[in-house]
């Protein structure tokens, strides 16, 4: 089974930048998109043989998540039960026969860190939500976590310590999530691989010089990590300031 996750930074814009070509070329079983920024009426990409689940933000042109799945789910859960975040369309949970798949878009703390308190609250509620799911069956969670976990996950780590996306607070919460029983699948297979990033600033020359951050992840419950076949960073796929990431899993 192939699963792809991508923060598309606006689905309508990404559709104009090669999304469909990538979608059909990869022919994944499941696509999890973040920052879709659309309502159902605002896009017309509805591929045959895929079930489609959109969770738009109440605020137009903001946030939102979207899932395309070849496999019909047993159940779909929108949100994590916290209205402050659910109204932003940040989390879709798809239940399959032997695992849950959570498509997630973690709030950005903003450049001035003004949303740090809300972000910490979201992290705690999300972790509790995931652990509750895990009582029933294993969990795969993917998406934009808006944090570079370790120094190896960011190009200029010294210059970015304390900046949004690389604060001690955000990194500590990510550690707590891993300590609670989840595995960063990319690092599991690529422990010491440097210069592997998923997000680049739009500033001129930044992406060309690979001055990036790894802030998009696939995490799995510990008891299914042995079912993971491979992880992929599609670094050459444009269309967004993020690139897609992939997970191959035999479930």
C-alpha positions as CSV (number, residue, x, y, z in Angstrom):
1,X,0.0,0.0,0.0
2,X,1.3,3.4,-0.9
3,X,0.3,6.5,1.0
4,X,1.3,10.1,0.0
5,X,1.1,13.2,2.2
6,X,1.5,16.7,0.9
7,X,0.9,20.2,2.2
8,X,-0.3,21.7,-1.1
9,X,-0.3,25.3,0.2
10,X,-3.6,25.9,-1.6
11,X,-5.2,23.1,-3.6
12,X,-6.4,25.3,-6.4
13,X,-2.9,26.8,-7.0
14,X,-1.3,23.3,-6.8
15,X,-3.7,22.0,-9.4
16,X,-2.3,24.5,-11.8
17,X,1.3,23.4,-11.0
18,X,1.2,19.7,-11.9
19,X,-0.7,18.1,-9.1
20,X,-2.8,15.9,-11.4
21,X,0.2,14.6,-13.3
22,X,1.9,13.7,-10.0
23,X,-1.3,12.1,-8.7
24,X,-1.9,9.8,-11.6
25,X,1.8,9.0,-12.1
26,X,2.2,7.8,-8.5
27,X,-1.1,6.0,-8.4
28,X,-1.1,5.9,-4.6
29,X,-3.8,4.1,-2.7
30,X,-4.3,7.1,-0.4
31,X,-3.5,10.8,-0.7
32,X,-3.5,13.0,2.4
33,X,-3.4,16.8,1.7
34,X,-3.0,19.6,4.1
35,X,-3.6,23.4,3.8
36,X,-6.1,22.7,1.1
37,X,-7.8,26.1,1.5
38,X,-10.9,25.1,-0.4
39,X,-14.6,24.3,0.0
40,X,-16.2,21.6,-2.1
41,X,-17.5,24.1,-4.6
42,X,-14.1,25.6,-5.3
43,X,-12.3,22.7,-7.1
44,X,-13.3,20.1,-9.7
45,X,-10.7,17.4,-9.2
46,X,-12.7,14.3,-8.3
47,X,-10.8,11.3,-9.7
48,X,-12.7,8.1,-10.4
49,X,-12.2,5.1,-8.2
50,X,-11.3,7.3,-5.2
51,X,-13.4,8.1,-2.1
52,X,-13.0,11.7,-1.2
53,X,-13.1,13.4,2.2
54,X,-12.7,17.2,2.7
55,X,-12.6,19.0,6.0
56,X,-12.5,22.7,5.2
57,X,-11.9,25.5,7.6
58,X,-14.7,27.8,8.5
59,X,-12.5,30.7,7.4
60,X,-12.4,30.9,3.6
61,X,-9.0,30.4,2.0
62,X,-7.4,29.0,5.2
63,X,-6.1,25.7,6.5
64,X,-8.2,22.6,5.7
65,X,-7.4,18.9,5.0
66,X,-8.4,16.5,2.2
67,X,-8.1,12.8,1.7
68,X,-8.5,10.7,-1.5
69,X,-8.7,6.9,-0.8
70,X,-9.1,3.9,-3.2
71,X,-10.1,1.9,-0.1
72,X,-13.5,2.5,1.3
73,X,-13.1,3.4,5.0
74,X,-15.1,1.9,7.9
75,X,-15.5,5.3,9.4
76,X,-14.3,8.9,9.0
77,X,-13.8,11.3,12.0
78,X,-13.5,15.0,11.4
79,X,-11.4,16.9,14.0
80,X,-10.1,15.9,17.4
81,X,-13.0,17.2,19.5
82,X,-11.7,20.7,20.1
83,X,-13.7,23.4,18.4
84,X,-10.9,26.0,18.3
85,X,-8.9,23.7,16.0
86,X,-11.7,21.7,14.4
87,X,-13.2,24.9,12.9
88,X,-9.8,25.2,11.1
89,X,-10.3,21.8,9.5
90,X,-7.0,20.4,10.7
91,X,-7.5,16.7,11.2
92,X,-9.2,13.9,9.3
93,X,-9.1,10.4,10.7
94,X,-9.8,7.5,8.3
95,X,-10.6,4.1,9.9
96,X,-9.6,1.0,7.9
97,X,-10.0,-2.6,8.9
98,X,-6.6,-2.9,10.6
99,X,-5.4,0.6,11.2
100,X,-6.3,4.3,11.6
101,X,-4.8,6.9,9.3
102,X,-4.8,10.4,10.6
103,X,-4.2,13.3,8.2
104,X,-3.0,16.2,10.3
105,X,-2.0,19.9,9.9
106,X,-0.5,21.2,13.1
107,X,-1.0,25.0,13.8
108,X,1.9,27.3,13.1
109,X,3.0,29.3,16.1
110,X,3.5,32.4,13.9
111,X,6.7,34.3,13.5
112,X,6.2,36.2,16.8
113,X,5.3,32.9,18.6
114,X,1.9,34.5,19.5
115,X,0.1,31.2,19.0
116,X,2.5,29.1,21.1
117,X,0.1,28.5,24.0
118,X,-2.6,27.3,21.6
119,X,-0.1,25.1,19.8
120,X,1.0,23.4,23.0
121,X,-2.7,22.8,23.8
122,X,-3.3,21.3,20.4
123,X,-0.2,19.0,20.8
124,X,-1.5,17.6,24.1
125,X,-5.0,17.1,22.7
126,X,-3.8,15.5,19.6
127,X,-1.5,13.1,21.5
128,X,-4.4,12.1,23.7
129,X,-6.6,11.6,20.7
130,X,-4.1,9.3,19.0
131,X,-3.5,7.3,22.1
132,X,-7.2,6.7,22.5
133,X,-7.4,5.5,18.9
134,X,-4.5,3.2,19.5
135,X,-6.5,1.3,22.2
136,X,-8.5,-0.1,19.3
137,X,-5.9,-0.6,16.5
138,X,-2.6,0.8,15.3
139,X,-2.3,4.4,14.0
140,X,-0.5,6.0,11.1
141,X,-0.4,9.8,11.3
142,X,1.0,12.0,8.6
143,X,1.1,15.6,7.6
144,X,2.7,19.0,8.2
145,X,3.8,19.1,11.9
146,X,5.3,22.5,11.6
147,X,8.5,21.6,13.5
148,X,11.9,20.4,12.6
149,X,12.6,17.8,15.2
150,X,16.4,17.7,15.4
151,X,19.4,19.7,14.2
152,X,19.8,17.2,11.3
153,X,16.3,18.2,10.1
154,X,17.1,21.8,9.3
155,X,19.9,23.4,7.2
156,X,20.9,26.3,9.4
157,X,20.0,25.0,12.9
158,X,22.1,27.4,14.9
159,X,20.6,30.5,13.3
160,X,17.1,29.1,13.8
161,X,17.1,28.1,17.4
162,X,14.1,29.7,19.0
163,X,12.5,30.6,15.7
164,X,9.0,29.4,14.8
165,X,9.2,25.7,13.9
166,X,12.5,25.2,15.8
167,X,11.7,26.3,19.3
168,X,12.5,24.1,22.3
169,X,8.8,24.1,23.2
170,X,7.7,22.7,19.8
171,X,10.6,20.2,19.6
172,X,9.8,19.0,23.2
173,X,6.2,18.3,22.3
174,X,7.3,16.3,19.2
175,X,9.6,14.3,21.5
176,X,6.6,13.6,23.8
177,X,4.7,12.3,20.9
178,X,7.5,9.9,19.9
179,X,8.0,8.9,23.6
180,X,4.3,8.0,23.8
181,X,4.9,5.2,21.3
182,X,5.2,6.6,17.8
183,X,8.0,6.2,15.3
184,X,9.3,8.8,12.8
185,X,9.5,6.4,9.9
186,X,11.9,8.4,7.8
187,X,14.5,8.6,10.6
188,X,13.9,4.9,11.3
189,X,15.3,4.0,7.9
190,X,17.6,7.0,7.4
191,X,19.0,7.7,10.9
192,X,22.0,9.9,9.8
193,X,20.9,11.1,6.4
194,X,21.5,14.8,6.1
195,X,20.1,17.4,3.7
196,X,16.7,15.6,3.6
197,X,14.0,18.4,3.7
198,X,10.4,18.8,2.9
199,X,9.9,22.6,3.1
200,X,11.7,25.5,1.6
201,X,11.1,29.3,1.8
202,X,9.9,30.9,-1.3
203,X,12.8,33.3,-1.2
204,X,14.9,33.3,-4.4
205,X,17.5,30.6,-4.6
206,X,16.6,28.9,-1.3
207,X,15.1,25.7,-2.8
208,X,17.7,25.5,-5.5
209,X,20.4,25.5,-2.8
210,X,18.4,23.1,-0.6
211,X,18.3,25.4,2.4
212,X,15.3,23.5,3.8
213,X,13.5,22.1,6.8
214,X,12.0,18.6,7.3
215,X,8.6,19.4,8.9
216,X,6.4,16.8,7.2
217,X,6.3,13.3,8.6
218,X,4.8,9.8,8.6
219,X,4.6,8.4,12.2
220,X,3.4,4.9,13.0
221,X,2.6,3.0,16.1
222,X,5.5,1.0,17.3
223,X,3.8,-2.4,16.7
224,X,3.5,-1.8,12.9
225,X,6.9,-0.3,12.1
226,X,8.0,-3.7,10.8
227,X,5.2,-3.5,8.2
228,X,6.7,-0.3,6.7
229,X,8.6,-1.1,3.4
230,X,9.9,2.3,2.5
231,X,9.7,6.1,3.0
232,X,10.1,8.7,0.2
233,X,10.7,12.4,0.0
234,X,9.7,13.7,-3.4
235,X,12.1,16.6,-3.3
236,X,11.9,17.4,-7.0
237,X,8.1,17.7,-7.1
238,X,7.1,21.4,-7.2
239,X,3.7,22.9,-6.8
240,X,4.0,24.1,-3.2
241,X,6.6,25.3,-0.8
242,X,6.4,21.8,0.6
243,X,7.2,18.6,-1.4
244,X,5.2,15.4,-1.1
245,X,6.3,12.5,1.1
246,X,5.4,8.8,0.8
247,X,5.1,5.7,2.9
248,X,5.0,2.1,1.6
249,X,3.4,-0.2,4.1
250,X,2.3,-3.8,3.9
251,X,-0.9,-4.0,6.0
